[in-house]
C-alpha cells in the first residue's frame, strides 16, 4: 500500500495562453522533506497553490492525505499548514493576537505561546509584525503555518531575501518541524538549501519536472561528478591535462584556473601532480569540488539556476 500523503497526477494550470504547469505527476511520501527546485518563473509556486487548493487546476488530479483538493478543499486546508511566499498580516495586531485569530479558523489549534517559543520569538509576543527583522518575520510565518498542528506543511521559498545566518536559522526550524513527524514540501531556487534539507528533489523548469531523485543520486548521475581546479606557476597545455586518468570531458579555463572535470579524483590527482612535476611546474592552487544540484540543472537545461 502506498505511503504517499501527496499524489499529483497530470496537473495542468494555464493563465490564458501561458501554460504555467504542464502535466506534472509525482508523489510525496509520509514524513519526508520533498523539495521543488527551479528558477523563478519555473511554475513552482503555481503548482504548490494548486496542490494546496488555493488555485483551481485546469486538468489533472491532486490528492492530499487521501482527499481530492478540488473536491474537498476545506477539509484539506484544515489539515495542512501553508507558508506563502508573500504573506500580509494585520498591521495593528500583535504576534499573539494574529496567531489567536488564525487558530479560530481551524478545528484544532496550537497555543500561540508554544508556537512563538518554538521559533524563538517569545520575547516578541506583544510586538507587531512590522517591528520584526527579516529573519524574525520568516520565523513568524513558519509559526503561523503550524497554528493548526498540521500533518503536512507547504513552504514556498521560505528563505528568500534572508542573509546566510538567518537562512541557517530557518533551516534549523524546518528540520525541527520534520523531526516532529510532519511531511514538508518546499520550493526553493537555492540549490544548497535543497541539498541540505531535502530527501528527494524535483527539478522543475518551464512548467515541467525534468528530474526527480535524491540530491546525491541526481549528482551521481552526472558523467563527471567532480571538478579539479588548478592554477600553476606557468601556463600549461590543456591538451596534456585532458589526457590524465579520470578526465573524460573538455578541460576549460576560468580566469587563472584550469578546470578538469573528473570521474575519479583519486586517479586524477596523483597523475596530475606527477605530470606537473615532470614539467617543473608548481601548483599554486589545487582543489577538488563536488558537483552540485546547480550542475545537474545546468546539464539538464543548458542554463544557470539563477537565470
HELIX and SHEET records of a PDB file:
HELIX    1   1 UNK A   44  UNK A   52  1                                   9    
HELIX    2   2 UNK A   73  UNK A   79  1                                   7    
HELIX    3   3 UNK A   95  UNK A  103  1                                   9    
HELIX    4   4 UNK A  112  UNK A  118  1                                   7    
HELIX    5   5 UNK A  122  UNK A  124  5                                   3    
HELIX    6   6 UNK A  129  UNK A  131  5                                   3    
HELIX    7   7 UNK A  134  UNK A  145  1                                  12    
HELIX    8   8 UNK A  164  UNK A  179  1                                  16    
HELIX    9   9 UNK A  191  UNK A  197  1                                   7    
HELIX   10  10 UNK A  215  UNK A  220  1                                   6    
HELIX   11  11 UNK A  238  UNK A  242  1                                   5    
HELIX   12  12 UNK A  265  UNK A  278  1                                  14    
HELIX   13  13 UNK A  293  UNK A  301  1                                   9    
SHEET    1   A 4 UNK A  18  UNK A  29  0                                        
SHEET    2   A 4 UNK A   4  UNK A  15 -1                                        
SHEET    3   A 4 UNK A  59  UNK A  64 -1                                        
SHEET    4   A 4 UNK A  67  UNK A  68 -1                                        
SHEET    1   B 6 UNK A  80  UNK A  83  0                                        
SHEET    2   B 6 UNK A 152  UNK A 156  1                                        
SHEET    3   B 6 UNK A 183  UNK A 188  1                                        
SHEET    4   B 6 UNK A  33  UNK A  37  1                                        
SHEET    5   B 6 UNK A 200  UNK A 205  1                                        
SHEET    6   B 6 UNK A 208  UNK A 213 -1                                        
SHEET    1   C 4 UNK A 252  UNK A 254  0                                        
SHEET    2   C 4 UNK A 257  UNK A 262 -1                                        
SHEET    3   C 4 UNK A 226  UNK A 232 -1                                        
SHEET    4   C 4 UNK A 283  UNK A 290 -1                                        
END                                                                             
